[in-house]
Structure formats: C-alpha cells, structure tokens
Amino acid sequence: MIKQGKRNKRKLYIFKKRIRGYGKGHPAFIYERVGDEYKYIGLTTSEKIKFKNGVEIITIRLINNPNPNSNDISYVMPYSEQRPTTHFGRKFVNWKISSKDNETIENIKKQKKP
C-alpha cells in the first residue's frame, strides 16, 4: 500500500529528445523519474546558452560526447531540472555517459536551477 502524498521514484539512465518548452529539440540525460516527471540534465553543443530574457549561462564541457555517432564537442547545463514526462519524445539508443564524465554528472545532479 502506498501512503498518500508519497511519490514513486525510479532511477533511470536514458537519453531522450526534449519536445516542449525551452531547449526543444535538444537531448536530455534523464536520471530519475518522480511520479509523472523526469529529473534531467540538458545537453547541447554550445559553450554558452542565451535565453530570451537576456540571461546567459556557461555550460560545462564533457570529455566524451554521449552520442557515439558524433565527434562534436558536447556540453551539459550546470544544473539539473524536473519537467513532466510529456516534455520528452523519442529515446536515443546507444548513447551513454563515459566513465570519465561520471563525476561531472554526479556533481551536476546535486545542483538545482538558480
């Protein structure tokens, strides 16, 4: 029996395409499901991200690109976020975080969006 107010948590390690909201079209590293939402870290190939409101964020470079079919330099957002599962589309197959980037990802998981 699940107590009222408890949210089911499940660890995941998958990559999906964001299909709604800002960052639409970019991949996301999803590491946990909480109820009907995913906790994720956004990925990009840009060193800096500039939002419509003028805020600029410097991204963190990964040593290896999670996409095995790309030689581009890959970057991650410096914080994790949580969005509904409906904001994500198809799953990327064969993508993975390299063992060299695991420490970076673990540190980012602890950071919340400012």
C-alpha positions in Angstrom: 0.0 0.0 0.0 1.4 3.4 -1.0 0.9 6.2 1.5 -0.9 9.4 0.4 1.5 12.0 -0.7 4.3 9.6 -1.5 5.7 9.9 -5.0 7.2 6.9 -6.8 10.9 7.3 -7.5 12.7 5.2 -10.1 16.4 5.6 -11.2 16.8 5.8 -15.0 19.8 6.4 -17.2 18.4 7.2 -20.6 18.7 10.0 -23.2 15.5 11.5 -24.8 14.8 14.4 -27.1 13.0 17.4 -25.5 9.9 18.2 -27.5 8.4 21.0 -25.4 9.5 24.2 -23.7 12.9 25.9 -23.9 15.6 23.6 -25.1 13.2 22.0 -27.6 15.0 19.7 -29.9 18.0 19.2 -27.6 18.8 15.8 -26.0 18.4 15.4 -22.2 20.1 12.9 -19.9 17.3 11.6 -17.7 18.4 10.0 -14.5 15.3 9.7 -12.3 11.5 9.5 -12.6 9.5 11.1 -9.8 5.8 10.5 -10.3 4.9 11.9 -13.7 8.1 13.9 -14.0 11.7 13.3 -15.1 14.8 14.7 -13.4 17.2 15.5 -16.2 20.3 17.4 -17.3 20.2 19.2 -20.7 22.8 18.6 -23.3 24.0 20.9 -26.1 26.9 21.6 -28.5 27.1 25.3 -27.4 29.6 26.7 -25.0 27.1 29.4 -23.9 23.3 29.4 -23.8 21.5 32.8 -24.1 17.8 32.9 -23.1 15.2 35.2 -24.5 15.2 37.3 -21.2 18.9 38.0 -21.8 20.3 35.6 -19.2 23.5 33.9 -20.4 24.7 30.5 -19.0 28.1 29.0 -19.4 27.8 25.2 -20.0 30.2 22.5 -18.8 32.2 20.6 -21.3 32.1 16.8 -21.4 35.3 14.8 -22.2 33.4 12.4 -24.5 30.3 13.1 -26.5 27.4 10.7 -25.3 26.4 10.3 -28.9 28.5 7.5 -30.4 27.9 8.8 -34.0 29.2 12.3 -33.4 32.6 13.8 -32.9 31.3 17.2 -31.9 32.2 18.7 -28.5 29.3 18.1 -26.1 28.3 20.3 -23.2 25.8 20.0 -20.3 23.8 22.5 -18.4 25.4 23.4 -15.0 22.2 22.3 -13.1 19.5 19.6 -13.2 15.8 20.3 -13.8 12.5 18.5 -13.4 9.7 18.5 -16.1 6.7 16.4 -16.9 7.3 13.2 -18.9 5.2 14.8 -21.7 8.0 17.2 -22.4 10.1 14.4 -23.8 10.0 12.4 -27.1 11.8 9.6 -28.6 14.6 7.7 -26.8 18.2 7.9 -28.2 19.7 4.4 -28.5 23.3 3.5 -27.7 24.0 6.9 -26.0 25.9 6.7 -22.8 27.9 8.9 -20.3 31.6 7.9 -20.3 33.2 6.8 -17.1 35.4 10.0 -17.4 32.3 12.2 -17.3 30.5 10.4 -14.4 32.0 12.6 -11.7 30.9 15.8 -13.6 27.3 14.4 -14.0 27.1 13.4 -10.3 28.1 16.9 -9.2 25.5 18.5 -11.6 22.7 16.2 -10.2 23.1 18.0 -6.9 22.8 21.5 -8.4 19.3 23.0 -8.7 18.3 25.6 -11.3 19.0 29.1 -9.9 
